[in-house]
Amino acid sequence: MSITPATPGQPVLATLLGGDAIAVGDSTAATGLVMNTATQLGNAAIASGEAMFTAAASSSNNNAQTSADTFLGVTGATFLFEATANNQSGPGATSTAESTTVFFAIHSANAPDLLGVGQGSVTVPLDGHVNLPDGNVASNTVTGGILGPSDSTFAVFSAQSLAVGHQLSAVTASTLLGV
């Protein structure tokens, strides 16, 4: 098997990392954090990152609802490690949801594609303890970085937050990097 090096001016490794969280109830909070980095080192490229999204809600009439999700897409990796943990409690007087995805990816011009090695997921129960602000909060933090030749790298960042008084908190964020 022969591996053809990347075309000059074209990314060899691209990652899409993000997630969303939503909470519905009298008092709600939704947060999102995305950290994504990629570096091109000659015939190799390395990318890593983490996405963490949480939602919490309380309701005086026992109908608090929450959801949280994270996602990862990688192309061009010869090695990929991905782990996702999802936690959910509720619905009821209180509800919480958490989702976290972490990854590490390598592209090497001298190795065959092994995309998907190390992928997995785990679900962990929550203890049900919820501390919420009085009202509604939605916040996002998105960071990313790329290092490589300027003619073959790209970065796109997106984040949205919404809070509606005594009803809803929602966040969504993503990063798309290529080196």
N, C-alpha and C positions, 0 to 999 in steps of 0.2 A: 504494500500500500504506500502511495506517495502522497505527501501533503503539500499542497500548493500554498506558498506564502500569500499573505493578503495583498491585494492590489494597492499600490501606493495611493494615498488619499482616501481610502475606504476604511471605516472602522472594522476591527476584527472581533470585538466583544461588545455586546450591547446588553444593558440591563434595564428592566422596568420594575420598579418597586413602589408599592403604595398600599392604601387601605381606606377604610371608612368606618365610622361609628355613628350611631344614632340612639338617642334616648328620648322616651316619651313619658311624661308624667307631670306632677305639680312642681317638683324641683328636679332639675336634670343637669348633667354635665357630660360633655363629649370632648375627648382630646385625641390628637393625632400627632405622631412624631415619625418622620422619615429621614434616615441618614443613608446616603448612597455615595460611594466613591469608586473611581476607576482610574487606573494608571496603565499607560502603555510603556513597555520597557524593551525596545528593539523588537525581537521576534516573539515576545511574550506580552500578555496583558493580564492584569489582576483587578478584580472588582470585589467589593464587599459592602454589606449594608445591613440595616435593621429597620423594620417598620413596627411601631407599637401603637395600637388604637384601643381606647377604652371608652365605655359608656356606663353611666349610672343614673338611676332614676328612682324617685319615691313618689307614691301616690296615696292620698287619703282614702280613695275608694278601691284600693287593691288592684289597679290595672296598669301599674308601671311596666313598661316594655323597653328592652334594650337589644342592640345588635352591634357586633364589631367583626370586622373581617380584614385580613391583609392578603396581599397577592405579590407574586414574583414571576417575571418572565425573563429568560436569559437566552440569548442566541450567540453562537460562536464559542461556547465554552468547551474545553477538552476535559475539564473537571468541574463539578458543581456539588457543593454541599449546601443543603437547604433544610432548615428545621422550622416548623410552625407549631405554636401552642395556642389553643383556643379554650377559653373559660367562659361559662355562662351560668347565671342563676336567675331565678324568677320565671315567669312574671308573678306579680303579687304586690304587696305593699312596697317592696323594694325589688329592684332588678339590676344586675350588673352583667357586663360583657367585656371581655378582653381578648385581643388577638395580637400575637407577636410573630413575626417572621424574621429570621436571620439567615444570611447566606455568605458564601465565599466561592468565587469562581475564578478559574484560571484558563487562559487561552495560550497554547503553545503551538507554534508552527511545526514542531517536531513530534507531536503526539496525536493519535487518532481521537476523534470525538467520543467522549464518554458522558454526554449530557444526561443528567438525571441520577448519577451516582450519589448516594447519600441522601436522597430526598426522603422525607418522612413527616409525620405529624403526631401530636399527642394532645389529649384532652385532660385537663386537670380541674377537679371541682374547686369552687370558691368557698370561702368560709361564711359568706353572706353578710359580712360587716360592710356597711356603706356609710361614708361621711359625705354629705352633699351640701353645697352652698344653698342659701335661701334664694331661690330663683333659678335662672338658667344660664349656663356657661358653655361656650364652644370655643376651642382654641386649637391652633395648628402650629407645628414647627417643622420646617422642611430645610434640610441641608444637603449639600452635595458638592462634589469636587471632581475634576478631571485633570489629568496630567498626561500630555502627549503632544504630538505634532499638531499645530493648529489647523492643518488642512485635512485631518482625519478624525477630529473629535467633535462631539456635539453634546449639549445638555439642555433638557427641557424640564421645568419645574411647574407644578400646579398645586394650588391649595385653596379650599373653600371652607368657610365656617358660617354657621347659621344658628342663632338662638332666638326663640320666640317665647315671650313671657309666659310662664306657668304652663307651657305646653311641650316644647321641643328643643333639643340641642342636637346639632348634626355637624360632622366634619368629614372631609374627604381630601386626600393629598396623594401626589405621586411624583416620582422623578424618573426620567428617561435619560440614560447616559450611554455614550458610545465612544470607544477608544480604538 
